[in-house]
Amino acid sequence: MHFIRTTFLFLKYDLLQLKRKWLTLPLVLLFPVIMVGLLAVMIITFVIPEDQSPIQVGLVDLDESKETKLLVDMLDEASQLGSYIHIHNMKETAAKQKISSNELSSYIVFPENFTANLYQGIPVTLPIIGNPNQPIQSQMVKTLIESVTRHIRASQANVLTINQYAKQLPLDNETRNDLVFEQFKEFVFYTLGRKQLMQEEQIVNQATANPITYHSLAGWFIIFTIWLLLIYNFLYQDVSRRMHQRMALYEVKVIQLILAKLIVTLSLVTIIGLGLLFALIQLLQWDVQLIDTLRILIVTVLYSTCFLLSVSIVEAIIASHRLRLIIQIGFTLLILLLSGAIIPTIYLPLSLQQILPFAFSSEALYWLQEVLLNERLYVDYLPLLLMTGSGSFILLGITIGKERIHR
């Protein structure tokens, strides 16, 4: 009870301190909004991608067999190429003309005797004629066709095996060729129809897919974090060593001072920060349900607690106020960098991306994005809870250890 009464006394003192400084408090809260707002306008201006036309590719069939017609039709209608590459079936003369007029980036040729070589075990290739004026686009098409060629060669090996065993059966040539062609079609549909030409996993970069919404949320996250740091230091009071000794005589713990500041900062910034976030939600017309509001509140409180515990640990370790403030500012910048609010995490080095799951800021912003931008119906609170618990034990251990040393 003595611990709770003393902590409550410091809570009242910190609230009274905020009341005394109510004239400067709005300026403290407004400064990060102005600063981040100006930076956000600059970032969005440079990050929003320009609309780019898809790469135009020609497809020329010189063999004109039923096998090559099948491949041409599949590539012509390949949905996995999406809006990046458009392939058009055409004659070689038309393809050369479009290359010279710069309407095509390149064209692919199915050479004569392609099917015969396929069934005879001769390695097949697909020549690519590139546009010298578009070398980058031609290289992308070359990479794509190399993938197609690997699939065709894989199907060739299977076709040769099936054809070899089919020759041992009492089948006429027409029936055997039909059987082999059917097997060839099945394997081609299996390999080319599984969206494996371009990528096996789709990674969505919210910074470019939804630049306004992403940077609005990131800007709010930066403002919210700066508010936590400013208000926590706004409540700082320099306590001399002699005062600490007197407080120890009355069984007052350092953890009680820190805990009072932490609770006041957490309560004030959470209320103001969530108010700003919900104003942003209304402005951008995000679809947020009542249960999503609860998820956002829990993630925000856990993140705030983790951050304030980290700042409190720095305060408990370092006695010099100036050095402590410098380290807290540096820590805040590091946390914001790892969160992806300043630079999207997809652009960070792979070595940094591997440690992001252990950064509470990265976890918090990730789940806020999932709830607000991707309409996720589930949030994993366990990592943030574990980090909060770890920070609490570390802070408690440091404060108790220092008190025993100074006795």
N, C-alpha and C positions, 0 to 999 in steps of 0.2 A: 504493500500500500504506500509506503514511503517513496518508493521508486516512481509510482504512478502520480502521486501528488506533486512530487518535485518536477517531473516531466510536464505535467499540466501547468505548473507555475511558469516554466520556460515557454510553453506554448502561448500563454497569455501575454508574456513579455514580448515575444516575437510579433504577435498580432498588434500589440500596442505600438511597436516600432514601425510596422507597416502603416498604421493609422497616422503616426506623426509625419511620415514621409509621403503622404498621399499626393502631394503636389508634384513630386519628382517621379513617382511610380508610373504614371501614364507615359512620361517621356522614355523611361526605361523600357516599357513594353512596346512603344511605337518605333523605337530605333531599329530593332531587327526587322520589323515589317517593311520599313522603307528600304533598308539595305538589301534584303532578300528580294523585294519586288523589283528593284532596279537590275539586280543580277539575273533574275528570272527572265525579264524581258530580253536581255542580251543573249542568254543561253538559248531561249526558244527561237530567236531570230536566226541563230547559226545552226541549230540542231534540226529544225524542220526540213525534211528532205524535199528536194524538187522532184516533180513528176518526171519519170523517165519512161520513154517508149520501149517496148519489149524488143529483144533481138530477133530480127527476121532471118530465117534460115530456109534455104531451098532444099528440096529432096528430089533427086533424079534417079529414075529406075531404068537402067539400060538392059537389065536381064528380062524383065517383064514376065516372070514366072509367077505361079500362084503363091509360092513361098515369099518371094520378094514383095508381091502385092500385099500380102498379109502384114509384113513388117512395115511397109510404107504406110498402110492404113492405120496401123497401131501408133506409129510415130506421129502421123499427121493429126491424130485425135488424142494424143497423150495428155490426159488431164493433169498429170503430176508436174508438167512443165509450167502450168499456171500462167501467170502474166509476165513471166521472165523471158521465155523463149517461145516464139511462134514458128512452127514448121509448116511449110506449104509444099505440096506435091506439084511438080512442074517439069517441063521439058528442059533439056540441057541448053538449048539455044536461048530460051527465056531466062534461065538462071544466069548465063553469061552476060546477057543484056542487063539484068537487074544488078549484077555485081559491078559492071562498068558505070551504071547510073547511081551507084551507091545506095540502092534500095535493099540489098541483101548484105548481111555480114559474112556469109559463106554459104556454100551448098554442099550437100552430101551426095555421093554417087554410089548406087548399087551397080557394080560393074557387070559386064557380060560374063556368062558362065558362073555366076555366083552360086546358083542352086546346084549345078553340077559339081563344083568344088566342095560345096557343103556336104553332099552325099558321098563324095569320094575320099573324104578325109583330108583334103588340101586346106590349109589354113586360109580363112577368109578375112578380107580387110574391106574397110569402107573409106575410100579416098575422100578427102575434104579439100575443097578449093576455097581458100580464104580471101577476104577482101583486104588488100594492103592498106586501105584507108581506115580500117577498123581492126587493128591487131588484137586488142583486148577481148573484144566480142568473139573474134575468131578463135582465140585460145579457149574461151569458155565453151564454145561449141565443140572444139577438139576434145576437151575433157569429158563432155557429155557423151560423145560418140565412142570414146574409148570404153566407157562404161557399157554402152550398148553392145559393142563388139565383144566384150568379155562375156556378156549374157548369151550372145549368139554362139560363141565358141563352146560355152558350157552346154548349150542345147545340141550343138553339133556332135559332141562326144556321146551324148545319150542317143541321138539319132543313129549314129554309126553302130552303136552296140545293138540297138533294136533291129536295125537293118541286117546286121550280121546273123542274128538268131532267126530273123524272119526268112532268110534265104534257106535255112535248113528245114523249113516247114513246107508242106505240099501246097504252096500258094502260087498263083500266076503273078506275073510282073505288075499288072494293074492293081490287083488286090493288095499286093505287098507295098506298092508305092502309096496307095491310099492309107494303109495302116501306118506307114512311116510318117506320112504327112500329118495325120491326126495326132500322132505322138509329138511331132514337131510343134504343132499348134498349141497343144496342151502345155508343153514346157515353156514356149515363148510367152503364152498368156500368164503363166505362173511367175516367170522371172521379170518380164517387163510390165506386168500389170499390178505389181505390189508397191508402186510408188518408190522404187529404189534408185531411179535414175539420178535424181538430184540430191536427195538426202534421206536418211533413215529416221531422223528425229527433227522435229520442227521446234525451233527456239524463237519465242516471241520476245522482241525487244520493245518493251512498252515505251521507251524514250522516243522511238521513231514511229511506232505503230499508233500511239495515242500521246503525242507530245504535249498537248495542252493539259490533259488530265494528269499525265505522269508528273510533269514539272510543277503543276499546281500542288499535288500531294507532296512532292519532294520539297517544295518551298515551305509548305506548312510544317513539315517535319523539321526542317532547319530552324525555322522561327521558334517552334515549340522547344527544341533542344537548347537554343540560345536563351530563351526565357527561363528554363530550369537553372542554367548556370548563373544568369544575372540575378534572379530573385534569391537564390541560395547565398550568393556573395553579398547581396543587398542586406541580408540579415546578419552579416558577420559582425562580431564584436570582439575586439582585441582584449583577451584576458591575460593578465600578467601571471607570472609564475607564482607570486605570493598569493594572488587571488585564488589560483588553483589549489594551493595548500590550504587556504581557509575553507574552500568548498569541500575539500576532502575531509576536513574535520566534521562537517555536517553531513558526511556520507553522500555528497553529491558527486555523481559520476560524469566523466566527459561524454560518455555515450548518451546521457540525458540531454545535454546541450545540442549534440548533433541530431539526435532523434527529434527534438522539438523543431529544429530548423527544417529537417527533412519532411516532417508532416505538414508544416505550414506551406513550404514551397510546393510540395506535391499537390496539396489541396487547391491552392490558388492557381497554379499554372494549369492544372488539369481542367478546372472549371473554365478558365479563359481560353485555353487551347482548344478544348472540345467545342466551345461556342464558336470560335473562328472556323473550325473544321466543318461544323454543321452549316454555317453560313456559306462556306465554299461548296458544300454538297448541294445546297439549294440553288446557288448561282450556276453551277455546272450541270444541274439536274441529273445527278447520279441516282440510280435506283437503289435506295438503302431501306431495308425493312427494319422493323423494331428489333428483331433478334440480331441483325447486323450491328445495330447501335450498341448492344451489349457486348458483342465481340470486340468492337472498336474500343470501348471503354476498358475492357480487361487488358487488351494488348497495350493500350496507352499507359495504364497504371503500372503494369509490369515493366515496361520500358523506362518510364520515369523513375521507378524505384531503383532499377539497375543502374541508371545513370547517376542518380543522387548518391547511391551507395558508393559508387566509384569515386565521385568527387569527394565524398566524406572520408574515404580511405586516404586520399591524398592529403586532406586537411589533418587527419590524425597522424600521419607520418611526418610531414614537413612542418616545422615551426615557423619559418620565415613566411610572412604573408605574401610578399612580392614573388618569391620563388614558387610558392604554392599556387598563386594565381596564374603564373606563366605555365606551369605544368598542367593545371586544369584547362586552360585555353588550348594548349597543345593536344591534350587528351580529347577535348571536344571536337577539334578539327579531325583528329584521327578517326573518331567514332563516326562522324558524319561522312568521311571519305569511305569507310568500310561499309556504310549503310547503303550506298548507291544513290544518296540524295544529291550529292555534288556531281559525281561521275557515275553513270549507270554501271552496275557491277559487271555487265557483260564486256565492258571495255577495260576492266582491271586486268593486270597480269595474272596468269594461271596460278602462280605461287600465292597470290593474295586471295584468289577465289577459293582456294582450298581451305582457308581458315575462316571464311565468312560464316559458316554455320556456328562458329564459336563466338561470334560477335553479336551481342544482344541488339545492337542498332540494326544490323542487317536482318536479323530474324524479325524484329518488330516492323520495319518498313516492308519487308517481303509479305507478311501476313496482312498488313494494311492494304497493300496493292491487291492481294488476292481477294479480299473482302470487297473493296471499293471498286476496283477496276475490272476484276475477273468474275465478280459475283460468286465467290467461293462460299460454300455452305459449311465449311469445317475449318477450324483453326487449331493448330497444335500448340498448346500453351506450355507443354512440358519443358522445352529448352529454356524459355524465359523464366519459368518457375525455378528450375535448377540453378540458373545464373543468379537469380534474386537470392535464393537460399545460400549460395556460395558467398556472394558479396556480404550478406548479413553476418555470416560466421567469421569472415575475414575481418570485417570492421570491428566486431565484438572482440575478437582475439587481440587485435592491435591496441585497442583502447584499454583493455584490461591489462595487457602486458606493459604498456607505458605507465599506467598508474602504479603498478607494482615496482617498476624501476625507480620512479621518482619518490617513492616513499622513503 
